[in-house]
Amino acid sequence: MLALAWSVYFGFGVVSASLAALITPIRSDLSLSYAQAGLVFGAWQLVYIVVSYPAGLFVDRVGTRRALTLGALLVAASAYGRAIAIDFPTLFAAVALFGCGGPIVSIGLPKVVAGWFTGRPRAVASGIYTTGSTSGNVVALAATNALILPLLGSWRLTCTAYGVLATAIAVGWWLLARDPPPADGRGRHDGPGAWRTVVQTRAVWLVVVVGFTGFMIGHGFRNWLPQILESKGLSPADAGYLAALPGVSSIFGSILIARLAARVGRKPVVATLLLVVAASLLAVSVLDGPALVLILVVQGFCAGAILPLLLSMLMDLREVGASAMGTAAGMYFAFGEIGGFAGPALMGLLKDLTGAFTTGLVLLAGITLVMLLPTSLLRR
C-alpha cells in the first residue's frame, strides 16, 4: 500500500511540476506576462482552498480506494486540459482543474498512512510517501526540457504524455489498492462532529499556521526556480537540471530528518528547518556557481522535511487519529494552499514590478522567520 500511495503522489508531482518546466515555451506561445504566469501557477491552489474541506469529508466517507482513484483521474484531466489551452483563461481553467483532484490525493494519502501505520513507523511512512511527489517534481523538472520536450516536439504533446502517465497510475491504484482496516478510534467524531473537534483544537491550528509557510515556499520558490535560474544566464535545460536538485535532496531529507525528529522531538527540528530554509532563500538571490548548487541542495533537504513532520504531528494528536485524518488534513491543506496560491502570484507580481526575483525571495524568507513564533508553541 505504501508503494501504491507513493506512485499516486508521483503522478501528482509530475503533473504539478511540469508547468514550471514548460513555462518558457508556454509563455511565448500564449503571450503571457509574468504576472499572468504567476496567476496560472497559483490557479489550482486557489481552487484547492475551496475544495479541501469537502474533499476531506468525501475521503472519510467513501474510503481511500475510490476517492484516490477519482483524484488521480482529475489530475490526469488537468494535464490533458493544458495540452489544448489556447490563451490565459483556458490555461488557467485547465490548471485550476488540478485543484479539484489534488486535494483528494493529498488528503487521502495521509489517511492511508494513518490507517495502515502507527507509532514510529507512521512517521517514517509519512516521510517515504511524500517522496513520491518530490520524485515526480524531480522527473518533471529534470527530464522535461532535456528529454521529453525534444523527443515529442511540443509542450502540448508533453502535457498529454504526463496525462497518460497519471491515468495509468489511477487505473493501477483502482485495481490494486485496498481500504485500510477500521480506524483506531482515536478521533472522537466522524463527519461534522470531526470537523467541530478539529476546529476547536489549538494544536491543530498551530500546525496549520506553520504549514502555511511550507506551501508558500514550496509553490512560490519551486515554481519560479527554473525562471530564477534562467535569469542568472542558464539555458532552460540546465535550469531544469538545477531546479530538480531541491527535489532530489528533499527525498533524503524527508526520510532522514523524520528519523532524527523521532529521537529528539519534532518541535526543535521544525524550528531549525525554518531557520535554514529562510537563510537559503536569501542566499539563492545572490549566489552563483558551485555555491548556488550547494545551497539548492541544502534548501531542498530541509524544506522537504517540513510537510511530513507536520502531517505526522496531526496524525498523532488524540483529537485526530486515523478516523478524522481526512477532515484534519482537509483543514490543513485548505489553509496551506492559501500560501500555495499567494506564493507564486506574489513572486510573479514582484518580478513584474521590480524586474528581478530578489524582492520575492526576501519576502518568502521573512515570512518563514515569522513562523518561528507559532512553531515555539507546537507540541513536541
N, C-alpha and C positions, 0 to 999 in steps of 0.2 A: 504493500500500500504506500509506503514511503517513496518507493521508486516511481509509482504512478503519479503520486502527488507532485513529485519533482518534475516529471515530464509535463504535467499541465502548467506548472509555473514557468517551465522553459518556453513553451509556446507563447504564454503571456508575455514573457520578457522579450522574445524575438520580435513580436508584432509591436510592442510598445517602443522599443529602441530603434526599430527600423526607420521611423520617421526622422529621428535625429541624424541617422546615417545618410538619408536621402534628401535632406532639406535643401542642399545646394541646388541639385537639378530641379527639385520641385519648385523652389522659389523662382528660378529662372523661367521654367515652363509656364507657371501660373501667374507670374509677375506679382509676387507677394513682397510686401515690405517686411522689415524685421519685426515691427510691432504686430503685423498680421500673422507672421510665423510664430511669434510668441503666444498669440491667442490660440492658434491651431495646436501648439504643443500642450496648452492647458485645457483644450476643449473637453477631453474625456474626464479630466479631473473635476471640471465644473459639473458635469452630469453625475459623476461618481458621488459627489457630495449629497445630491438629492436621492440617489438610488440606494445608497449604502444601508440606511435603516431598514427599508422594506426588503432589501436583499438579505440582510441578516435574519429577519423573521422568516423569509422564504426558505433559507437554508435550514434553519432549525425545524421548520415544518415538514418539508418534503424529503429531507435527507441529503447527504453529500453526493451520493452517486448521481441522482437525477439533476440536482442543482448544478453541479460542476460540469455535467455534460452540456447543459444549456449555456452556462457561462463561457465554456470553451468555444462553442459554436458561434456565439455572439462576437467573441474576439476574432474568429476567422472572418465573419461577415464584415467587420470593420476593415480588415486588410483588403478584402475584395472591393469595398466601397472606395478606399483610397485609390485603387487602381483605375477607377473610372471617373475620378474627380476632374472637373473642368475649370474650376475657379475657387476663390477663397470660401464662399458659402458651402459649396459641395464638399470640399476637402474638410472644412470644419465639421460638417454633419457626419462625414464618414469617421473621422477621429472621435467625435462625440459618441458614436455608437459603441466604441470600445468602453465608454463609461457605463454602459448597461451590462456588459458581460464581465468587465474587470472586477467590480465589487463582488460578484458571485464567486469568482475564482479566489480572490484574495481574502474573502471572509470564510469561504468554505474550507480552504486548506488548513487554516489554524484549527477549525473544528475537527478535521480529520486527525490532526496530530493530537489534539486534546482528547479525542475519543479512543485512540489506539495506544497512547503512551502516558505514563505517569512518572512523577519524581524526576531524577536527573536525566533519564533517557528522554523525557519530554523536552527539556531544554536543548539537548543535543539534536534531537529530531527537528526542532524548530530551526536550528542553525542549518541543518542539512537541506530541508525542503526549500528554504529561502534562497539557497544557492542555485536553484532551478531558474529563478527569474534573472539573477545576475549572470548566470551562464548564457541564458538567452540574449541578454544585453550584450555580452561579450561577442557572441557569434554574429549578431546583427551589426555591431559597430566594426568589428574586425574584418568580416567576410563580405559585407555588402558592396563596398566600393572596390575592394581588391579582387573579388571573385564573382559574386552573384550578379552584380550590375554589368560588368564586362561580358559575362557569359550570356546573359539574357538580352542585353542590348537596350533596355529601357527601365526606368524606375517603375513604370506601370506593371510590367511583367514581373519585376522583383516583388512588388506588393502582392501580386497574385500568387506567386510561389510561396510566400510566407503564409498566405491564407490557406493554401493547400496543406501546408505543414500543420497549422492549427486545427484544421478539420480532421486530419489523420489522428492527431492526439486526442481529440474529442471522441472519436469512434473507439479508440483504444481504451480510453477511460470507461466508456459505457459498457464495453464488453468484459472488462477485467476487474473493475473496481467493486468493492463491497461497502455497504454502510458499516460504521463501527459498531461494536457491541453497545448495549444500553449504557447511557451516561452514568457517571459515577455518583450522581446525586448531590454533588457539592453546590451546584447552583440552586437557589431557593425556589425559583419560579420558571415557568415557561411562558412564551408568548408575551402579552402585555405586562404580566407580572414580572418577567425577567427584565423588561425594559425599565420598569419603575425601580427595581432593585439596583440595576446598573447605574442609572442616572443619579441615584441617591448615595452612591458610594464615592467618597472623596478620593480614595486611592485610584479608582478608575479614571477620574478626571485629571489627576496628575500625570498618569501615563499618557492620556490623550494629548495633553498640552505639550509634553516633551516630544511626542510622536509627530506633532505638527511640524516641528523643525526638521525632523528626518525626511518628511515628504517634501518640504520646501527645498531642502538641499538636494535631495535625490533627483527631483524633477527639474528644478531650476538650474543646477550645476551640470548634471549629466546630459540633459537635453541640448544645452548650448555648448558643451565641451568641444565637440568637433569644430564648431564655428570659432570658438575661442582659440583653438589650436591653429586653425587656418588663418586667423588674424595675426598669428605670430610668424606666418610665412610657410607653413606646412602645406603640402598637397592634400587633397581630400582623402586619398588612400592612406598617406602617412598619418594624417589627423585621426582617421578611423582606427588605425592600429593603436595609437597612443590613447585615444579616448576609451579603448577597451581595457586599458591597464587597471583603472579603478575597479572595474567589474571583476577582473581576474583576481586581484588581491582581496576583494571583498568576499570571494568564495572561501578563502582560507581564514579571513578574519571572522566571518560569521560562525565558523565551527570552532576555531581555536579560542576565541575570546569567550564563547559560550562556556567552554570547559573551565576557563580561568574564573569566570564570574560565579560558577557553581561552587568554587572553593573560597573566594574572597568576598563574595557578595556582589549583586548586580548594581547597587546604587553607586558605590565609588567607581566602578568600571564605567558606567554610563557617563558620569561626570568627567572622567578622564578622556573618554572618547570625544565628548563635545569640545573640550579644550583643544585637542589635537586637530579635530576637523576644522574648527574656526581658524587656527593658525595656518593650516594647509590651504584653505581657500584664499587667504591673504597672500600666501606665497605663490600660488598659481599665477596671480596677476603680474608678478614681477620677475619670475624665474624663466630661464630657457635652458636648453641642452640637457645634460645628464641630471642636473639638479631638479629640473621640471619633471623628468621621468620618475625620479625618486619620490618627489612629493605627491605625484599622482598615485603611486603605489601605496604610500602611507595613507593618503586620503581615503582611498577605496577600502583598505584594510580596516580602518576604524569606522568609517561611515556604514559599511556593510553589516557591522555587528549590532548597530543600534536597533533596527527593526526586530530581529529575533529575540533580543533581550527584553524589549518592551512587551512583545507578544507573550513571551513566557511568564512575565510578571502578571499579565492579565489572566492567563490560564490558571495560575497558582492562587489567585485571590479566591477566598472561600465564597464570596458573593457571586462568583462567575462559574468556575469549574467547566466541565465539558458540556453540561446541558444548556448553559446560557452563553457559550462561547460565540455562537453565531451572532447573537444580539450585541454582546460586548464588542466583538470585532467590527460589527456594523457601525457602532458609535465611534470607535477608534478611527476607522478608515474614512467615515463621513467628515469628521473634523480634520483629520490628517490631510485629506485631499483639498481642503481649503488652501493649505500651504502648497499642495501639489499644483494647484491652478495658479496661485499667486506667484510662485517662484519663476516659472518660465515667462509669464506675462510681464512681470516687473523687469526681468533681465532683458527681454526684448525691447521694452519701452525705454529703459535707461540706455540701452545701446543706441537707439534712435536719437535720444536727446543729447547724449554726450559724445557719441562716436566711438565709444570704447566699452569693453566689458568690465573694466576695473570697478566702477561705481557699484554695479550689481554684485560683484564678488564681495566687496566691502560690506554691503547691506546684508548679504547672507551670513557673513562671518559675525556681524554684530548681533543678529537675531539668534544665532547659535549660542553666543555667550550669554545672552539674556536667559536662555533656557536652563542655565545652571541653577537659577533660583528655584523653579519647581522641582528640579532634579534633587535638590537638597532635602525636599520634603517627601520623596518617594520612600516606600517601604523597601527594606533590604530583600 
